Amino acid sequence: MAEHSVGVNTDKLWVEKYRPKTLDDIIMPDDIRTIFKGYVAAEDLPHILAVGPPGTGKSSSARVLTQLIAKHSFDRLCINASADRGIDTVRDNILVFMKSPPNGSKRKIVFLDECDYLTDQAFASLRNPIENPDYNQYLCTRFIMTANMIANIPAYIQSRVQTFVFSEPDKGVIKDRCCEILKTEGISYTDSILDGIISVGYPDVRSIIGSLQQASYDGELHAINTVINTTTVVDLFVRVARSQTLDQAAQARAELRDLISADDISFVRLIPKLLDALMFDPVAYSIAYRHHLVAFRSVNEKHTLMAILADIILARFGYQN
């Protein structure tokens, strides 16, 4: 077992401390990096949609692009679309921002992070402003959007943007970044423990870095509790959706309750896989999707999972004694 000794830990928040500041700092597909560097060199870009799993570099890339191209703070409008997701956000913030010319930058940029949370009305209200000079003054404003699931983005929005798919990064590249952080922070570690932490959080680089800090104390990197296998959880939901009797569904529900009561789980990493698995059942899918849209307000992800399962059971079997 290889062991690496490099010193002492610090108390700063690593996710913020090591937030990428340049495109070269971001773990991302090389072909996308090359294209984005071209945009920076030209100080211009098309409307962009970056899609992929959480923690794969979408938001970091979008944030860096926004800052490098729209150089003046007045030329940047950054919106967390998972919180400000309604038509009022478009009408009161975005449309007002688009009416004025740039303040020293070649382009103004609206950065919509997690835009797949936007309401249908909000998306519809963006369709015309994106390319209409009456709204987009001198056509100088560009949109950069990020999303976890492209299926949640209306076709009329997809047709107006250039889509970039952020795939799951190579674990070796992630490990190299983690080793750099641990060396900088002065943490001794073994390859086996580091590999385990990476496997638990993969492909979410942000989550992995957070876990590194959580597991680093006394100058060493310690093993963390294993997060529930998402495949096991998804399989239980599929069992409920396919159950022929209430007893079968109740048994699966009991297994899920016992499973998540003992271990941690990441809803944000689970939900894309859960939605994909439930595509065969429109009712179950719509229930999971509805909970997904409001999950950011939940203080307990385990309660959210149990609520989804309860609603699916109720939809299939109703109230039965």
N, C-alpha and C positions, 0 to 999 in steps of 0.2 A: 504494500500500500504506500503510494508516494505521498510524502508530506512536505508542505511548503510553509516555511516560517518567515514572516515578513514584518512583524512588529505589533503595533497597538492600534486600537480602534478610535474613531472620533464619534461625536454625537450628532452630526448634521444629518438632515434627511437626504438619503442617497438618491432617491428618485428625482429630486429637484437639483441636487448638487451635480448630478451627471446627466442632466437633461441635455440632449444634443443642441449644439449651437450652429453647426454647419452641416451641409449634406454629407460630408465625409464622416461625421460623427455618428450617423444613423445606420443601424443595421437594416439594410433594405436591398432589394434586387438591383444588381449592377446596371442593368439596362435602363431601369427607371431613374437611377441616380444620374446616368449620362444625359438623359433627356431633360431632367430637371436642371442640371448644370447649364444646359443650353438655354433654358428659359432665363436663368439668372444672368447669363452673359448678354442676352438680348434685352433684358429688363422688360420682357413681355411674355405672355403665355395665353393659351386658350382657357376656356372654362374647364375645370378639372374635377373629376370624381375619383377619389382614392378609396378602394374597397379592399377589405380583408379582415381576418380575425383580430381581436383586441391585442394590442401590444406589439404589432408587427411593423410599426414605423409610420403609419398613415398620418396621424396627427402631428407627430414630430416633423415629418417632411413638409406637411402643409403649413405648419407654423414657421418653419425656417424659410420656405418659399415666400410666404406673406411678408416676412420682415425684410428679406433681401430685395424684393421687387418693389413693394410699396414702402419706400424708405422713410417717409414721414408718418408719424403716428396718426395724423389726421387722415391719411389715405388708407388706413386699415380699420376694418370693422370685423371683430372676432366675436362669434356668437356660439354659445353652447346650446345646440339645438335639442339636446335631450331635456333641457329645462325651459328654454324660451322657444317653444315649438309651435305656437299658434299663429294665426293670420295677423294678429296685432304686432307681432315681431317684424313681419314683412312690411306692413303698412307704416308703422311708427318709427322703425329703425332703418331697415334696409332701403326702402324707397326714398326716404329722406337723405340718406347717405349718398345715394346714386345721383342725386340732382346736381351736385356741385362738381366742378372740375378738380383735377388732382392738385395737391399742394407741394409741388416740387418733384413728384414721382411721375414716371411715364404712365403707370397704371394704378388705379385704386383696386383694392381687393376686399371682397366679402368672404371671410373664412367661416363656413358653417360646419362646425365639428359635430359628428354624430347626426348627420342630417336625416338618417333613416327614422328618427324620432318625430320629424315634422308631421303635422296633421295633413290630411288630404287638402284642406282649404289652403293651408300655407304653401304647399307644393303648387297648387293650381294658380295661386296668386304670383308665383315666381316665373311662370311659363313665359309670359309676355315681357316683363321687365328685363329678363336676361339678354334679349337681343333687340329690343325696341328703343330707338334713340329718344323717344318721348320720355322714357323712364331712365334709360342708361345714357346719361349726358355724354355726348360725343362718343358713345360706345367705349368709354374709357374704363369702366368697371368690369373686373373679372371675378368669377366665383370659383373658390376652391372649397370642395365639399369632401367630407369623409363619411364612411358608412361601414358597418360590419356586414350587412347583408344587402347585396344589390337587388334582390327580389323585392325589397321594400321601397325601391326608388322607382317612381312612375316612368313609363317608357318615354313620355314626352320630355322629361328632364334628362334621361339618359341620352336621348338623341341630340341634346344641346351641349353636351360636355364630352371631353376626352377622358375615357375611363382607364385607370391604372389599377391592376390587381396586385396587391401586396400578399405574396405567398408566405408560407411558414419558413422562417430563416433556418439556415443550417445550424445544428446544435454546436458544431465546432466553433463557428464564428461567435455564437453567444458565449461559449465558455471562454474564449479569448478575451472578450469584453469583461466578463466577470473576474477573470484573473487580474486584469488591469486594475479594476476597482478594488479588489481585495489587497493588492500590492500597495496601492495608494493609501488605503485606509489602515494598513499595517495589521492585517488579519492572517493568522496561520490557518492553513486548510489542507485537507486531503482531497485527492481527486475523487474518491468514491463519494464523499459527502457532497462535494460540489456538483458532481454528476447527478446525484439524487435530487438536489434542489432544482436543478435545471429541468429534469424530467417532470417534476411535479408541476412547475409553472409553464412549461413549454406549450405553445409558442409565444406566450405573453412576456416579452422582454421586460416590460415595466414591472410586472408582478414578480419576476425572478429577481430583479434588483432589490425590490422591497423585501423579499424573503431573505436575501443575502444579509441585509441589515438586521432583520429580525433575528436571524440565526447567529449573528456575530456578537459575541460578548466574551469577556475575559481574554480578549486578544485572539480568540479562536473561532472558527466556523463550526457550528454544531449541526447535527442532523435535525430535521424538522418532521413533524407528524405528517404522515402520508395523506394527501388529499384524496377523497373518494374517487375511484375510477369512474369517469363520466359515462363510460360505456355501460356500466352496471346500472346507473341511474336511468339512462335513456331506455335501456331494455325493460325496466320496470314500468315506465310510462307506456311503452308499446304494449306490454302485457295487459295493462288496464284498458287501453284503447281497443284491444282485440278480445277482451274478456266476454264470455258468453253468459256469465252469471254474476250476480252481485257478490257472491262469496269469493269468486276468483279475483275480482277487482279489489275486494277488501283485503285479501291475502297479500296482494302486491303492494297495497297501500301500507300495510303493517310492516312489510319488509323494508319499504323506503323509509318509514319513520324510524325504525331501528337502525338503519344504515346511516342516516344523516344526523342522528342524535349523538353519535360517538365521534364523528370526524368533521373536518372542515370541508366546505365546498364553494366553488366559485361559480355563481350564477351566470356571470357575464361570459365565461368560457363554455358553460354548459348549454346556454339557450340556443346558439346556432345549430348545434348537433341535435338538440331536442326538436327544434322546428323541422329540420331536414327529415328526421325519423318519423314525424307525425304527418307528413305530407299525404299519406294514404287516407287519412281521416280528416276531412275538412272541418268537422266540428271540433275535434281535439286540437287541431292546428290553430284554429281561430281563438280558442280559449288560451292556449299557450302564448300566442302572439299578443293578445290583449294584455295579459299579465306582463309580458316582456316590455310593452310600451310604458308601463308605469312602475317597473321594477326599481328604477333609480330612486323612487320615493320610499322604498321599503327599507326598514331598519333591520330586517332579518331575512336573509335570503332563503333560509330553511323554511320559514313560514310561507314564503312565496311559492316554493316548490310544492308544499303540502296543499296550498290553496289551489294551485293549478290542477293537481291530481283530484282534489275534492270536486272541483267544477266539472272535470271530465266524467267522473263517476256519476255525478248528478245528471249530467246531460244524457248519459247512456241509460241509466236505470231509474231516474227520478227518485221520489221518496218511497222507499220500501221498508217495511218492518223486518 
